[in-house]
């Protein structure tokens, strides 16, 4: 994909000039369009990803944003699925404030994902049109992690640093807890259950009409009154793990981006507050404030795991989500 002789022959100590980056963007577009016609969209995205990553990481912002310009022509523009060590849109959005990106020709849904990336990094973009989540972080979205940990840090050469948030992250603060001897029948058909289990492929979710502990008994190792190592926590402490799961992160494969995870969690909460998901930000805030959350340790936990129940006392429903992925 890198066809620029200037780029190929450049000494490592040199940096590409503005004209070099423009030439590389043109090369990217030509190569991606040819690959789409020859091999299809998915293969083309993979073949062009390494050069695209270098462009969004190092090129001037106006040139880098050209990767996502729909006017580039059929097959020539990167989309939301173009990913090398991370989504190309997340790499670009993590490096430039919104005022530099907002006026550039970036197609949807990439533009919205970039905006939510900037929101995760602390920007208030209230007033942006559309979206399944507000364009500013709610206080409970900020409480459980540092701003620098919310989005992957991308570095030259394909290196990336993504903090991991398993739940529970350790046994510290947990204690033996006896689970109820009986488990209520599961509640089928609730949209929030599918949304919760759909955060990533290695999770399963179920819903009961009962308490957080009764829901935990669906998955936790302690059954029939046997104790399990677990404990209650505020939703804000569980939120980072849910966002990371919603980004698609796991033992294998690449993250689909923190903004994707944030939107997925907001869909879960909206469906919990209202089966059709049509609720206000204030209603989601109220749900988070009253929710009772419980987490526990599993016998096979290694690195990638999430064990959590979410009880809504207002409806009498509780959801359990649990799973592990293995290196």
Buried (B, 14 or more C-beta within 10 A) or exposed (E): BEBBEEBEEBEEEEEBEEEBBBBBBBBBBBBBBBBBEEEEBEEBBBBBBBBBBBBBBBBEBBBBBBBBBBEBEEBBBBBBBBBBBBBBBBBBBBBBEBEEBBEBBBBEBBBBBBBBBBBBBEBEBEEBEEBEBBBBBBEBBBBBBEEEBBBBBBEEEBEBEBBEBBBBBEEEEBEEBEBBEEBBEBBEEBBBBEBBBBBBEBBEBBBBBBBBBBBBBBBBBBBEEEEBBBBBBBBBBBBBBBBBBBBBBBEEEBBBBBBBBBBBBBBBBBBBBBEEBEBEEEBBBBBBEEBBBBBBBBEEBEEBBBBBBBBBEEEEBBBBBBBBBEE
